[in-house]
Amino acid sequence: MAEGNIRLGKVAFVDKGTYSAATTYNTFDFITTDDSCYLCIKDGNKGHALTETTWWKCIARGTTATAAAKKAEDAAKLANEKATAADNAAGRAVEATNNANAKANEAHEKAEEANVAKNNANEATGDARVVIARLEELEESLISKYKLIPTSMKLNYPKKVTYRNTHPFKVEVELLPVDTGRNVLFLGDDRAVSITPDGVFMINGVGMSRIHVVPTENTALYQTIQIIVEEPGMRFISGRGIRFSGSGGIRLT
């Protein structure tokens, strides 16, 4: 046999680490995934998925075990969360119980304070009623002694006014005796004139209006007055001459 080197090829598995589609794998190269191990069974294996059995052979599959482990881990984690939640709930329940007891004690104290205040209020109410009754008696006595009711009423007002006259007119009221009340109501028909609550009246048009003047402290003294609104007329001087104003305008009555 001639001397020289003899190529035997691969005689052991070669660990190629994590699978990459960009890497070229040859026979006996193996790669690993998260839970399995695959062996290349052909040279020039590039870009072939691990599910292609003509290029790869699974020599260790851990999918089922990994899934079970994951479920067990999730179950343990959930159990821990539940236990923590239960502990927290128990803590809150204890705290709520303590708070409820404190509130119950506080409510009891407030109820006792309320009863004391109620008793004091009842006593004060009784005293106040006595004082009020005395004040009412005194008020009635003072009113009957010092309050005077009007016995007569005098009115001063223009009985006739001219339409379109812009001068303000008023019904002046005097109640006697002079130290009596001053409350008077003016009730008008709003035809020729309209009257305000303070006795000032405004001209609406030609015609006649009736106004009731009523003293509120002795309504029996009321008076009904009439105010006539006329069209303006010509004013004459002696000899039936026309009267003029200082500016030369015609004077109207």
Secondary structure, DSSP 8 states (H G I E B T S, - for coil): ---S-------S-EEEEE--TTSEE-TTEEEE-SSEEEEE-STTEES--TT-TTTEEEEEE-HHHHHHHHHHHHHHHHHHHHHHHHHHHHHHHHHHHHHHHHHHHHHHHHHHHHHHHHHHHHHHHHHHHHHHHHHHHHHHHHHHHH-----EEEEE--SEEETT--S-EE-EEEEESTTS---EEEEE--SSEEE-TTSEEEE-SSEEEEEEEEETT-GGG-EEEEEEEE---B-EETTTEE-B-TTS-B-B-
